Amino acid sequence: MKLETERLELRSATPADAPHLQALYSSPEVLRYLPPRPPMSLEQATQAIGRRMKMEAELGYAPFMIVMKGGDEFIGSGRFSASERCT
């Protein structure tokens, strides 16, 4: 999956993203907004990337990586959630 804006790329996770995911979920500035948990290890990040890749292969979508367009500067991670339409 790949979506682009003027400045950003939202793309599928790859094994090379594990260090970025580990840094994100080990940052005190990020962790303070999440339920209490220890910082993510590189092994946990590698496993999380594997789960994302499997999910995308099976379902066609998964949480994505956000990077600056035209480069590899990691910005974050996100996801779309399905919701039922309310009328």
FENNORKA-V853653 format. One record per residue. RES is the residue in one small letter. OMEGA is omega as a letter, one per 40 degrees, with the letter a starting at -180 (* if undefined). Layout:
# FENNORKA-V853653
RES;OMEGA, RES;OMEGA
This chain:
# FENNORKA-V853653
m;i, k;i, l;a, e;i, t;i, e;a, r;a, l;i, e;i, l;a, r;i, s;i, a;i, t;i, p;a, a;i, d;a, a;i, p;i, h;i, l;i, q;i, a;i, l;a, y;i, s;a, s;i, p;a, e;i, v;a, l;a, r;i, y;a, l;i, p;a, p;i, r;i, p;i, p;a, m;i, s;i, l;i, e;i, q;i, a;i, t;i, q;i, a;i, i;i, g;i, r;i, r;a, m;i, k;i, m;a, e;i, a;a, e;a, l;a, g;i, y;i, a;i, p;a, f;i, m;i, i;a, v;i, m;i, k;i, g;i, g;a, d;a, e;a, f;i, i;a, g;a, s;a, g;i, r;i, f;i, s;i, a;i, s;i, e;a, r;i, c;i, t;*
